[in-house]
Amino acid sequence: MEQHQQVWQPPLRVIDALMGTGKSVWLAKYIIEAIHKSNERFVIVLPRITELERYESLLAEVSGLVSLSEAGNKKGRFSDALSDAQVILITHALFEEHLALDTFDICREGEWSLAIDEVPSIFEPIKTVTGTDIDGLISKDVLKKEMVTDEVGTCQ
């Protein structure tokens, strides 16, 4: 009898909407709520330093917030933050330096939840995603499209 190794399927939620519709505010509220409910920890990967600074304001009430927007040994500070921070804000460029299986092992083991803003740009440059691409992913149950509404708010 052939044994199949079970492949880890991460819980995945894609929040996709037009710029300015409240995705970042929704995520910040979601994170604050999750921290209060279950002491969950988050790594938030953002495209630019200015976005890190914006999230610093949105998450100002989080006591264990580490933002790697300041000068210094960011690589070492990221490793240190993995052991004791509640929320880590990091840029795509710096996070890419940490892309290794053990980086994702910490997420798989439930120690961290990973939120990546502008996901395609961190893994592979994509010029365009068509409606056909999205429909194909939906038909294969890889992607599910729905309005996100819960106790922390709505993102359209």
C-alpha positions in Angstrom: 0.0 0.0 0.0 1.4 3.4 -1.0 1.6 6.0 1.7 0.9 9.6 0.9 2.6 12.3 2.8 0.0 14.9 3.8 0.8 18.3 2.4 0.3 21.2 4.7 -2.5 23.4 3.5 -2.3 26.8 5.3 -5.5 28.5 6.2 -5.6 31.3 3.7 -7.7 34.5 3.4 -7.2 36.9 0.5 -8.5 40.4 1.0 -8.7 42.0 -2.4 -10.3 45.4 -3.0 -9.7 48.7 -4.6 -7.2 51.0 -3.0 -8.8 53.2 -0.3 -11.6 50.8 0.6 -10.4 50.0 4.0 -8.3 46.8 3.7 -5.5 48.0 6.0 -7.9 49.4 8.6 -9.9 46.2 8.5 -6.7 44.1 9.0 -5.5 46.3 11.9 -8.8 45.9 13.7 -8.7 42.2 13.0 -5.2 41.9 14.5 -6.1 43.9 17.6 -9.2 41.8 18.1 -7.2 38.5 17.6 -4.5 39.6 20.1 -7.2 40.4 22.7 -9.1 37.1 22.1 -6.3 34.6 21.7 -2.9 36.4 22.1 -2.2 35.5 18.4 1.0 36.9 16.9 1.4 38.4 13.4 4.1 39.1 10.9 2.9 41.8 8.5 4.9 42.2 5.3 4.5 45.5 3.5 5.9 46.9 0.3 7.3 50.2 1.5 8.7 51.9 4.7 5.8 54.4 4.5 3.3 51.5 4.8 5.2 50.3 7.9 4.8 53.7 9.4 1.1 53.8 8.6 0.6 50.4 10.3 2.6 51.7 13.3 -0.2 54.3 13.7 -3.0 51.8 13.1 -1.6 49.4 15.7 -0.3 51.9 18.2 -2.2 50.2 21.0 -0.4 46.9 20.6 2.3 46.8 23.3 4.5 44.2 21.5 4.8 45.9 18.2 8.2 45.8 16.4 8.6 47.8 13.3 11.6 47.3 11.2 11.4 50.8 9.6 14.3 52.3 11.5 17.9 52.1 10.6 20.1 49.5 12.2 20.6 45.7 12.0 17.2 44.9 10.8 18.0 41.3 10.0 19.1 40.7 13.6 16.2 42.6 15.0 13.8 40.4 12.9 15.2 37.3 14.4 15.1 38.7 17.9 11.5 39.9 17.4 10.4 36.3 16.4 11.1 35.3 20.0 9.3 38.0 21.9 7.2 40.4 19.7 3.4 40.4 19.3 3.4 42.0 15.9 6.3 42.5 13.5 6.1 45.0 10.6 8.7 44.2 7.9 9.2 45.2 4.3 9.0 42.8 1.3 12.7 43.4 0.6 13.8 42.4 4.1 11.3 39.6 4.4 12.6 38.1 1.1 16.0 37.8 2.8 14.3 35.5 5.3 12.4 33.3 2.9 13.4 29.8 3.9 11.4 26.8 4.9 12.1 27.5 8.6 10.6 31.0 8.2 7.3 29.4 7.2 7.6 26.6 9.8 6.9 29.1 12.6 3.6 30.0 10.8 2.7 26.4 10.2 3.3 25.5 13.9 0.8 28.2 14.8 3.3 30.6 16.4 2.6 33.4 13.9 0.0 34.4 11.4 1.4 35.9 8.2 -0.2 38.9 6.5 1.4 40.0 3.2 0.3 43.2 1.4 0.6 43.1 -2.4 1.4 39.4 -2.3 2.2 38.8 -6.0 5.1 41.3 -6.0 6.9 39.5 -3.2 7.0 36.1 -4.9 6.8 36.7 -8.7 6.2 39.7 -10.8 2.8 39.5 -12.4 1.8 42.0 -15.1 -1.9 41.2 -15.0 -4.4 38.8 -13.5 -7.4 38.3 -15.7 -11.0 37.4 -14.8 -10.3 34.0 -16.5 -7.4 33.4 -14.1 -9.6 34.2 -11.1 -12.5 32.1 -12.5 -10.1 29.1 -13.0 -8.8 29.3 -9.5 -12.4 29.5 -8.1 -13.5 26.5 -10.2 -10.6 24.4 -8.8 -11.5 25.4 -5.2 -8.1 27.2 -4.8 -9.7 30.5 -4.4 -13.0 31.5 -2.8 -14.6 34.9 -3.5 -16.8 36.4 -0.8 -17.5 39.7 1.1 -15.5 39.8 4.3 -17.8 40.9 7.1 -17.3 40.0 10.8 -17.2 41.6 14.2 -14.3 43.9 13.4 -15.9 45.4 10.3 -16.4 45.1 6.6 -13.9 45.3 3.8 -15.4 45.6 0.3 
